[in-house]
Amino acid sequence: MKSPQWIVTLGASAGGVEALRAVFQSLSASLDAAFLVVLHLPPHSPSRLDKVLGAVCSMPVCAPGDGERVRAGHVYVASADLHLMIEDGRIRQSRGPKECRARPSVDVLFRSAAVSHGPAVIGVVLSGMLDDGTAGLWAIKDRGGHALVQDPAYAMHAAMPSSAIEHVDVDATGTCAELARRIGEIASGTPRISEAGPAARLATENRIASEGNALQLGVMDMGKVSQYTCPDCHGVLVQIEEGSIVRFRCHTGHAFSLLALLAEVNTSIDKGLWDTIRAIEERVLLLRQISKAQAATAAEAARTFEELADDAESSIKDLKRLVLDTRLFGRQR
């Protein structure tokens, strides 16, 4: 069983199916490379990405099992609710903490490949919202690998490619067909040799994704304590800085970029406002029921409860205006 000379990692989110199809239908099966793919997936819906890509790809495509050896000329796609990683030439699957609101996460795949294969990695960021993949692509470049990004002008959703270009010294951008040609050119050569091992932090974050034991692995020493709390578990977040990239991890391991953290905060605000509206409406219903129950025997008390219900109902109007205000939540790229 031949181990691949190159590892090609591809990450996408919204609009990613079309982009991935376009890349794989242009790739040669003769490349001495294995291809690992993460597409953001709903956690409770089984993925059919292997079937979709298999219909246009000249290589075998599968959703691999944990521990499966990675082979040249094969495509491995992430399963729903599982991180896809590579370690010692084998597939690792994990329900480790989410990164950038996602499991599977592009950053997790890219970082694991950077740690395990260094300069022999080609990372490709395709269409998607927010910025998953940027930190992972940075790790690939940091280890001497190659960074390719879909031209935002040709992406169905430009945010992920734009973020990667903004923060990472990418080697090439282009259409999906152009990226496929560039992958072929790079993978036709021999990877550079690097004597340096991965940064300790990258290796530690790799273990956090696979083992979920962030606190024991020293996550609190990865950066300065921030003023934010984790939207997922409400733990303290430490701030990690890599070049121009700023991101966060909590002591249980959840990871966020700035944009992902903002998206989660917006979600928390939205939920909190609707929860408050629901609770006040329940108060209105209870007050009116009490008023009705006392109307026959305690008219004055009944009027008091009715007035309280009217006041509560009036207060909801301001909250509803707030929760419906698109300016409060802003526009995220």
Contacts in CASP RR format, 6 or more apart in sequence:
PFRMAT RR
TARGET T0000
AUTHOR 0000-0000-0000
METHOD contacts of the structure
MODEL  1
MKSPQWIVTLGASAGGVEALRAVFQSLSASLDAAFLVVLHLPPHSPSRLD
KVLGAVCSMPVCAPGDGERVRAGHVYVASADLHLMIEDGRIRQSRGPKEC
RARPSVDVLFRSAAVSHGPAVIGVVLSGMLDDGTAGLWAIKDRGGHALVQ
DPAYAMHAAMPSSAIEHVDVDATGTCAELARRIGEIASGTPRISEAGPAA
RLATENRIASEGNALQLGVMDMGKVSQYTCPDCHGVLVQIEEGSIVRFRC
HTGHAFSLLALLAEVNTSIDKGLWDTIRAIEERVLLLRQISKAQAATAAE
AARTFEELADDAESSIKDLKRLVLDTRLFGRQR
1 69 0 8 1.000
1 71 0 8 1.000
2 71 0 8 1.000
2 72 0 8 1.000
3 69 0 8 1.000
3 70 0 8 1.000
3 71 0 8 1.000
3 72 0 8 1.000
3 89 0 8 1.000
4 32 0 8 1.000
4 33 0 8 1.000
4 34 0 8 1.000
4 70 0 8 1.000
4 71 0 8 1.000
4 72 0 8 1.000
4 73 0 8 1.000
5 32 0 8 1.000
5 33 0 8 1.000
5 72 0 8 1.000
5 120 0 8 1.000
5 187 0 8 1.000
5 190 0 8 1.000
5 191 0 8 1.000
6 31 0 8 1.000
6 32 0 8 1.000
6 33 0 8 1.000
6 34 0 8 1.000
6 120 0 8 1.000
6 121 0 8 1.000
6 122 0 8 1.000
6 186 0 8 1.000
6 187 0 8 1.000
6 191 0 8 1.000
7 33 0 8 1.000
7 34 0 8 1.000
7 36 0 8 1.000
7 70 0 8 1.000
7 86 0 8 1.000
7 113 0 8 1.000
7 116 0 8 1.000
7 117 0 8 1.000
7 120 0 8 1.000
7 121 0 8 1.000
7 122 0 8 1.000
8 33 0 8 1.000
8 34 0 8 1.000
8 35 0 8 1.000
8 36 0 8 1.000
8 121 0 8 1.000
8 122 0 8 1.000
8 123 0 8 1.000
8 124 0 8 1.000
8 183 0 8 1.000
8 187 0 8 1.000
9 35 0 8 1.000
9 36 0 8 1.000
9 37 0 8 1.000
9 38 0 8 1.000
9 109 0 8 1.000
9 110 0 8 1.000
9 113 0 8 1.000
9 121 0 8 1.000
9 122 0 8 1.000
9 123 0 8 1.000
9 124 0 8 1.000
9 140 0 8 1.000
10 20 0 8 1.000
10 23 0 8 1.000
10 35 0 8 1.000
10 36 0 8 1.000
10 37 0 8 1.000
10 38 0 8 1.000
10 123 0 8 1.000
10 124 0 8 1.000
10 126 0 8 1.000
11 37 0 8 1.000
11 38 0 8 1.000
11 39 0 8 1.000
11 106 0 8 1.000
11 109 0 8 1.000
11 110 0 8 1.000
11 124 0 8 1.000
11 125 0 8 1.000
11 126 0 8 1.000
11 132 0 8 1.000
11 133 0 8 1.000
11 160 0 8 1.000
12 19 0 8 1.000
12 20 0 8 1.000
12 37 0 8 1.000
12 38 0 8 1.000
12 39 0 8 1.000
12 40 0 8 1.000
12 106 0 8 1.000
12 125 0 8 1.000
12 126 0 8 1.000
12 127 0 8 1.000
12 128 0 8 1.000
12 160 0 8 1.000
13 39 0 8 1.000
13 40 0 8 1.000
13 102 0 8 1.000
13 106 0 8 1.000
13 127 0 8 1.000
13 128 0 8 1.000
13 129 0 8 1.000
13 130 0 8 1.000
13 132 0 8 1.000
13 157 0 8 1.000
13 160 0 8 1.000
14 40 0 8 1.000
14 127 0 8 1.000
14 128 0 8 1.000
14 129 0 8 1.000
14 156 0 8 1.000
14 157 0 8 1.000
15 126 0 8 1.000
15 127 0 8 1.000
15 128 0 8 1.000
15 155 0 8 1.000
15 156 0 8 1.000
15 157 0 8 1.000
16 39 0 8 1.000
16 126 0 8 1.000
16 127 0 8 1.000
16 128 0 8 1.000
16 156 0 8 1.000
17 39 0 8 1.000
17 49 0 8 1.000
17 52 0 8 1.000
18 127 0 8 1.000
18 156 0 8 1.000
19 126 0 8 1.000
19 127 0 8 1.000
19 150 0 8 1.000
19 155 0 8 1.000
19 156 0 8 1.000
19 176 0 8 1.000
20 37 0 8 1.000
20 39 0 8 1.000
20 49 0 8 1.000
20 52 0 8 1.000
20 53 0 8 1.000
20 126 0 8 1.000
21 52 0 8 1.000
21 53 0 8 1.000
21 56 0 8 1.000
22 175 0 8 1.000
22 176 0 8 1.000
22 177 0 8 1.000
22 180 0 8 1.000
23 124 0 8 1.000
23 126 0 8 1.000
23 176 0 8 1.000
23 177 0 8 1.000
23 179 0 8 1.000
23 180 0 8 1.000
23 183 0 8 1.000
24 35 0 8 1.000
24 53 0 8 1.000
24 54 0 8 1.000
24 56 0 8 1.000
24 57 0 8 1.000
24 59 0 8 1.000
24 61 0 8 1.000
24 75 0 8 1.000
24 180 0 8 1.000
25 56 0 8 1.000
25 57 0 8 1.000
26 176 0 8 1.000
26 177 0 8 1.000
26 180 0 8 1.000
26 181 0 8 1.000
27 35 0 8 1.000
27 57 0 8 1.000
27 58 0 8 1.000
27 59 0 8 1.000
27 180 0 8 1.000
27 183 0 8 1.000
27 184 0 8 1.000
28 58 0 8 1.000
28 184 0 8 1.000
29 58 0 8 1.000
29 59 0 8 1.000
29 73 0 8 1.000
31 72 0 8 1.000
31 73 0 8 1.000
31 183 0 8 1.000
31 184 0 8 1.000
31 187 0 8 1.000
31 188 0 8 1.000
32 72 0 8 1.000
32 73 0 8 1.000
32 187 0 8 1.000
33 72 0 8 1.000
33 73 0 8 1.000
33 122 0 8 1.000
33 183 0 8 1.000
33 187 0 8 1.000
34 70 0 8 1.000
34 71 0 8 1.000
34 72 0 8 1.000
34 73 0 8 1.000
34 74 0 8 1.000
34 75 0 8 1.000
34 76 0 8 1.000
35 59 0 8 1.000
35 73 0 8 1.000
35 74 0 8 1.000
35 75 0 8 1.000
35 76 0 8 1.000
36 70 0 8 1.000
36 75 0 8 1.000
36 76 0 8 1.000
36 77 0 8 1.000
36 78 0 8 1.000
36 84 0 8 1.000
36 86 0 8 1.000
36 109 0 8 1.000
36 113 0 8 1.000
37 49 0 8 1.000
37 53 0 8 1.000
37 75 0 8 1.000
37 76 0 8 1.000
37 77 0 8 1.000
37 78 0 8 1.000
37 84 0 8 1.000
38 77 0 8 1.000
38 78 0 8 1.000
38 84 0 8 1.000
38 104 0 8 1.000
38 105 0 8 1.000
38 106 0 8 1.000
38 108 0 8 1.000
38 109 0 8 1.000
39 47 0 8 1.000
39 49 0 8 1.000
39 77 0 8 1.000
39 78 0 8 1.000
39 104 0 8 1.000
40 102 0 8 1.000
40 104 0 8 1.000
40 106 0 8 1.000
40 128 0 8 1.000
40 132 0 8 1.000
41 47 0 8 1.000
41 49 0 8 1.000
41 78 0 8 1.000
41 79 0 8 1.000
41 80 0 8 1.000
41 81 0 8 1.000
41 104 0 8 1.000
42 80 0 8 1.000
43 80 0 8 1.000
43 81 0 8 1.000
43 103 0 8 1.000
44 80 0 8 1.000
44 81 0 8 1.000
45 80 0 8 1.000
46 79 0 8 1.000
46 80 0 8 1.000
47 63 0 8 1.000
47 77 0 8 1.000
47 78 0 8 1.000
47 79 0 8 1.000
47 80 0 8 1.000
49 63 0 8 1.000
49 77 0 8 1.000
49 78 0 8 1.000
50 61 0 8 1.000
50 62 0 8 1.000
50 63 0 8 1.000
50 75 0 8 1.000
50 77 0 8 1.000
51 61 0 8 1.000
53 61 0 8 1.000
53 75 0 8 1.000
53 77 0 8 1.000
54 61 0 8 1.000
54 75 0 8 1.000
57 75 0 8 1.000
59 73 0 8 1.000
59 74 0 8 1.000
59 75 0 8 1.000
60 73 0 8 1.000
60 74 0 8 1.000
60 75 0 8 1.000
61 74 0 8 1.000
61 75 0 8 1.000
61 76 0 8 1.000
61 77 0 8 1.000
62 74 0 8 1.000
62 75 0 8 1.000
62 76 0 8 1.000
62 77 0 8 1.000
63 76 0 8 1.000
63 77 0 8 1.000
63 78 0 8 1.000
63 79 0 8 1.000
64 76 0 8 1.000
64 84 0 8 1.000
64 91 0 8 1.000
64 93 0 8 1.000
65 91 0 8 1.000
65 93 0 8 1.000
66 91 0 8 1.000
66 92 0 8 1.000
66 93 0 8 1.000
67 90 0 8 1.000
67 91 0 8 1.000
67 92 0 8 1.000
67 93 0 8 1.000
68 76 0 8 1.000
68 90 0 8 1.000
68 91 0 8 1.000
69 89 0 8 1.000
69 90 0 8 1.000
69 91 0 8 1.000
70 76 0 8 1.000
70 86 0 8 1.000
70 89 0 8 1.000
70 90 0 8 1.000
70 91 0 8 1.000
76 84 0 8 1.000
76 91 0 8 1.000
77 84 0 8 1.000
78 84 0 8 1.000
78 104 0 8 1.000
78 109 0 8 1.000
79 93 0 8 1.000
79 104 0 8 1.000
80 104 0 8 1.000
81 95 0 8 1.000
81 103 0 8 1.000
81 104 0 8 1.000
82 93 0 8 1.000
82 94 0 8 1.000
82 95 0 8 1.000
82 103 0 8 1.000
82 104 0 8 1.000
83 92 0 8 1.000
83 93 0 8 1.000
83 94 0 8 1.000
83 95 0 8 1.000
83 96 0 8 1.000
83 103 0 8 1.000
83 104 0 8 1.000
83 105 0 8 1.000
83 108 0 8 1.000
83 109 0 8 1.000
83 209 0 8 1.000
83 210 0 8 1.000
84 91 0 8 1.000
84 92 0 8 1.000
84 93 0 8 1.000
84 104 0 8 1.000
84 108 0 8 1.000
84 109 0 8 1.000
85 91 0 8 1.000
85 92 0 8 1.000
85 93 0 8 1.000
85 94 0 8 1.000
85 108 0 8 1.000
85 109 0 8 1.000
85 112 0 8 1.000
85 206 0 8 1.000
85 209 0 8 1.000
85 210 0 8 1.000
86 92 0 8 1.000
86 109 0 8 1.000
86 112 0 8 1.000
86 113 0 8 1.000
86 116 0 8 1.000
86 117 0 8 1.000
87 112 0 8 1.000
87 116 0 8 1.000
87 206 0 8 1.000
87 210 0 8 1.000
88 116 0 8 1.000
89 116 0 8 1.000
92 112 0 8 1.000
92 210 0 8 1.000
94 108 0 8 1.000
94 209 0 8 1.000
94 210 0 8 1.000
94 211 0 8 1.000
94 212 0 8 1.000
95 103 0 8 1.000
96 103 0 8 1.000
96 208 0 8 1.000
96 209 0 8 1.000
96 210 0 8 1.000
96 211 0 8 1.000
96 212 0 8 1.000
97 103 0 8 1.000
97 208 0 8 1.000
97 209 0 8 1.000
97 212 0 8 1.000
97 214 0 8 1.000
97 232 0 8 1.000
97 252 0 8 1.000
97 253 0 8 1.000
97 254 0 8 1.000
97 255 0 8 1.000
98 105 0 8 1.000
98 232 0 8 1.000
98 254 0 8 1.000
98 255 0 8 1.000
99 105 0 8 1.000
99 107 0 8 1.000
99 108 0 8 1.000
99 132 0 8 1.000
99 209 0 8 1.000
99 254 0 8 1.000
99 255 0 8 1.000
99 256 0 8 1.000
100 106 0 8 1.000
100 107 0 8 1.000
100 130 0 8 1.000
100 131 0 8 1.000
100 132 0 8 1.000
100 133 0 8 1.000
100 255 0 8 1.000
100 256 0 8 1.000
100 257 0 8 1.000
100 260 0 8 1.000
101 130 0 8 1.000
101 132 0 8 1.000
101 256 0 8 1.000
101 260 0 8 1.000
101 263 0 8 1.000
101 264 0 8 1.000
102 132 0 8 1.000
105 132 0 8 1.000
105 133 0 8 1.000
105 209 0 8 1.000
105 255 0 8 1.000
106 125 0 8 1.000
106 132 0 8 1.000
106 133 0 8 1.000
106 136 0 8 1.000
106 160 0 8 1.000
107 132 0 8 1.000
107 133 0 8 1.000
107 134 0 8 1.000
107 135 0 8 1.000
107 136 0 8 1.000
107 255 0 8 1.000
108 209 0 8 1.000
110 121 0 8 1.000
110 123 0 8 1.000
110 133 0 8 1.000
110 135 0 8 1.000
110 136 0 8 1.000
110 137 0 8 1.000
110 139 0 8 1.000
110 140 0 8 1.000
111 135 0 8 1.000
111 136 0 8 1.000
111 139 0 8 1.000
111 202 0 8 1.000
111 205 0 8 1.000
111 206 0 8 1.000
111 209 0 8 1.000
112 206 0 8 1.000
112 209 0 8 1.000
112 210 0 8 1.000
113 121 0 8 1.000
113 123 0 8 1.000
113 140 0 8 1.000
114 121 0 8 1.000
114 136 0 8 1.000
114 139 0 8 1.000
114 140 0 8 1.000
114 142 0 8 1.000
114 143 0 8 1.000
114 145 0 8 1.000
114 198 0 8 1.000
114 202 0 8 1.000
115 139 0 8 1.000
115 143 0 8 1.000
115 198 0 8 1.000
115 202 0 8 1.000
115 203 0 8 1.000
115 206 0 8 1.000
118 140 0 8 1.000
118 143 0 8 1.000
118 144 0 8 1.000
118 145 0 8 1.000
118 191 0 8 1.000
118 194 0 8 1.000
118 198 0 8 1.000
119 143 0 8 1.000
119 144 0 8 1.000
119 145 0 8 1.000
119 191 0 8 1.000
119 192 0 8 1.000
119 193 0 8 1.000
119 194 0 8 1.000
120 145 0 8 1.000
120 191 0 8 1.000
121 140 0 8 1.000
121 143 0 8 1.000
121 144 0 8 1.000
121 145 0 8 1.000
121 146 0 8 1.000
122 140 0 8 1.000
122 145 0 8 1.000
122 146 0 8 1.000
122 148 0 8 1.000
122 183 0 8 1.000
122 186 0 8 1.000
122 187 0 8 1.000
123 137 0 8 1.000
123 140 0 8 1.000
123 145 0 8 1.000
123 146 0 8 1.000
123 147 0 8 1.000
123 148 0 8 1.000
124 148 0 8 1.000
124 149 0 8 1.000
124 150 0 8 1.000
124 179 0 8 1.000
124 183 0 8 1.000
125 133 0 8 1.000
125 134 0 8 1.000
125 137 0 8 1.000
125 147 0 8 1.000
125 148 0 8 1.000
125 149 0 8 1.000
125 150 0 8 1.000
125 160 0 8 1.000
125 161 0 8 1.000
125 164 0 8 1.000
126 150 0 8 1.000
126 155 0 8 1.000
126 160 0 8 1.000
126 161 0 8 1.000
126 176 0 8 1.000
127 150 0 8 1.000
127 155 0 8 1.000
127 156 0 8 1.000
127 157 0 8 1.000
127 158 0 8 1.000
127 160 0 8 1.000
127 161 0 8 1.000
128 155 0 8 1.000
128 156 0 8 1.000
128 157 0 8 1.000
128 158 0 8 1.000
128 159 0 8 1.000
128 160 0 8 1.000
128 161 0 8 1.000
129 157 0 8 1.000
129 159 0 8 1.000
129 160 0 8 1.000
129 332 0 8 1.000
129 333 0 8 1.000
130 159 0 8 1.000
130 160 0 8 1.000
130 163 0 8 1.000
130 257 0 8 1.000
130 259 0 8 1.000
130 260 0 8 1.000
130 263 0 8 1.000
130 332 0 8 1.000
130 333 0 8 1.000
131 159 0 8 1.000
131 160 0 8 1.000
131 163 0 8 1.000
131 164 0 8 1.000
131 257 0 8 1.000
131 258 0 8 1.000
131 259 0 8 1.000
131 260 0 8 1.000
132 160 0 8 1.000
132 257 0 8 1.000
132 260 0 8 1.000
133 160 0 8 1.000
133 163 0 8 1.000
133 164 0 8 1.000
134 160 0 8 1.000
134 163 0 8 1.000
134 164 0 8 1.000
134 166 0 8 1.000
134 167 0 8 1.000
134 168 0 8 1.000
134 245 0 8 1.000
134 257 0 8 1.000
135 242 0 8 1.000
135 245 0 8 1.000
135 247 0 8 1.000
135 257 0 8 1.000
137 147 0 8 1.000
137 149 0 8 1.000
137 164 0 8 1.000
137 168 0 8 1.000
137 170 0 8 1.000
138 167 0 8 1.000
138 168 0 8 1.000
138 242 0 8 1.000
138 243 0 8 1.000
138 245 0 8 1.000
139 202 0 8 1.000
140 146 0 8 1.000
140 147 0 8 1.000
141 147 0 8 1.000
141 168 0 8 1.000
141 169 0 8 1.000
141 170 0 8 1.000
142 199 0 8 1.000
142 202 0 8 1.000
142 242 0 8 1.000
143 194 0 8 1.000
143 197 0 8 1.000
143 198 0 8 1.000
143 202 0 8 1.000
144 192 0 8 1.000
144 194 0 8 1.000
145 192 0 8 1.000
146 171 0 8 1.000
146 186 0 8 1.000
147 164 0 8 1.000
147 168 0 8 1.000
147 169 0 8 1.000
147 170 0 8 1.000
147 171 0 8 1.000
148 170 0 8 1.000
148 171 0 8 1.000
148 172 0 8 1.000
148 173 0 8 1.000
148 179 0 8 1.000
148 182 0 8 1.000
148 183 0 8 1.000
149 161 0 8 1.000
149 164 0 8 1.000
149 165 0 8 1.000
149 168 0 8 1.000
149 170 0 8 1.000
149 172 0 8 1.000
149 173 0 8 1.000
149 174 0 8 1.000
150 161 0 8 1.000
150 173 0 8 1.000
150 174 0 8 1.000
150 175 0 8 1.000
150 176 0 8 1.000
150 179 0 8 1.000
151 161 0 8 1.000
151 173 0 8 1.000
151 174 0 8 1.000
151 175 0 8 1.000
151 178 0 8 1.000
152 158 0 8 1.000
152 161 0 8 1.000
152 162 0 8 1.000
152 165 0 8 1.000
154 174 0 8 1.000
154 175 0 8 1.000
154 176 0 8 1.000
155 161 0 8 1.000
158 333 0 8 1.000
159 259 0 8 1.000
159 332 0 8 1.000
159 333 0 8 1.000
161 173 0 8 1.000
162 333 0 8 1.000
163 257 0 8 1.000
163 259 0 8 1.000
164 170 0 8 1.000
165 173 0 8 1.000
166 244 0 8 1.000
167 243 0 8 1.000
167 244 0 8 1.000
167 245 0 8 1.000
171 182 0 8 1.000
172 178 0 8 1.000
172 179 0 8 1.000
172 182 0 8 1.000
201 222 0 8 1.000
201 240 0 8 1.000
204 217 0 8 1.000
204 218 0 8 1.000
204 219 0 8 1.000
204 222 0 8 1.000
205 222 0 8 1.000
205 249 0 8 1.000
205 255 0 8 1.000
207 213 0 8 1.000
207 217 0 8 1.000
208 214 0 8 1.000
208 217 0 8 1.000
208 219 0 8 1.000
208 249 0 8 1.000
208 253 0 8 1.000
211 217 0 8 1.000
212 252 0 8 1.000
212 253 0 8 1.000
214 249 0 8 1.000
214 250 0 8 1.000
214 251 0 8 1.000
214 252 0 8 1.000
214 253 0 8 1.000
215 251 0 8 1.000
215 252 0 8 1.000
219 238 0 8 1.000
219 249 0 8 1.000
219 250 0 8 1.000
219 251 0 8 1.000
219 253 0 8 1.000
220 236 0 8 1.000
220 238 0 8 1.000
220 251 0 8 1.000
222 238 0 8 1.000
222 240 0 8 1.000
222 249 0 8 1.000
223 238 0 8 1.000
223 239 0 8 1.000
223 240 0 8 1.000
223 241 0 8 1.000
224 238 0 8 1.000
224 239 0 8 1.000
225 236 0 8 1.000
225 237 0 8 1.000
225 238 0 8 1.000
225 239 0 8 1.000
226 236 0 8 1.000
226 237 0 8 1.000
226 238 0 8 1.000
226 239 0 8 1.000
226 248 0 8 1.000
228 237 0 8 1.000
228 248 0 8 1.000
228 261 0 8 1.000
229 235 0 8 1.000
229 236 0 8 1.000
229 237 0 8 1.000
229 250 0 8 1.000
230 236 0 8 1.000
230 237 0 8 1.000
230 248 0 8 1.000
230 250 0 8 1.000
230 252 0 8 1.000
230 254 0 8 1.000
230 256 0 8 1.000
231 256 0 8 1.000
231 261 0 8 1.000
231 264 0 8 1.000
231 265 0 8 1.000
231 267 0 8 1.000
231 268 0 8 1.000
232 250 0 8 1.000
232 252 0 8 1.000
232 254 0 8 1.000
232 264 0 8 1.000
233 250 0 8 1.000
233 252 0 8 1.000
233 254 0 8 1.000
235 250 0 8 1.000
235 251 0 8 1.000
235 252 0 8 1.000
236 250 0 8 1.000
236 251 0 8 1.000
237 248 0 8 1.000
237 249 0 8 1.000
237 250 0 8 1.000
237 256 0 8 1.000
237 261 0 8 1.000
238 248 0 8 1.000
238 249 0 8 1.000
238 250 0 8 1.000
239 246 0 8 1.000
239 247 0 8 1.000
239 248 0 8 1.000
240 246 0 8 1.000
240 247 0 8 1.000
240 248 0 8 1.000
240 249 0 8 1.000
245 257 0 8 1.000
246 257 0 8 1.000
246 258 0 8 1.000
247 255 0 8 1.000
247 256 0 8 1.000
247 257 0 8 1.000
247 258 0 8 1.000
248 255 0 8 1.000
248 256 0 8 1.000
248 257 0 8 1.000
248 261 0 8 1.000
249 255 0 8 1.000
249 256 0 8 1.000
256 264 0 8 1.000
259 332 0 8 1.000
259 333 0 8 1.000
262 332 0 8 1.000
263 332 0 8 1.000
266 329 0 8 1.000
266 330 0 8 1.000
266 332 0 8 1.000
269 328 0 8 1.000
269 329 0 8 1.000
270 323 0 8 1.000
270 329 0 8 1.000
273 319 0 8 1.000
273 322 0 8 1.000
273 323 0 8 1.000
274 323 0 8 1.000
276 319 0 8 1.000
277 316 0 8 1.000
277 319 0 8 1.000
277 320 0 8 1.000
277 323 0 8 1.000
280 312 0 8 1.000
280 315 0 8 1.000
280 316 0 8 1.000
280 319 0 8 1.000
281 316 0 8 1.000
283 309 0 8 1.000
283 312 0 8 1.000
284 309 0 8 1.000
284 312 0 8 1.000
284 313 0 8 1.000
284 316 0 8 1.000
287 305 0 8 1.000
287 306 0 8 1.000
287 308 0 8 1.000
287 309 0 8 1.000
287 312 0 8 1.000
288 305 0 8 1.000
288 306 0 8 1.000
288 309 0 8 1.000
290 302 0 8 1.000
290 305 0 8 1.000
291 302 0 8 1.000
291 303 0 8 1.000
291 305 0 8 1.000
291 306 0 8 1.000
291 309 0 8 1.000
292 302 0 8 1.000
294 301 0 8 1.000
294 302 0 8 1.000
294 305 0 8 1.000
295 302 0 8 1.000
322 328 0 8 1.000
END
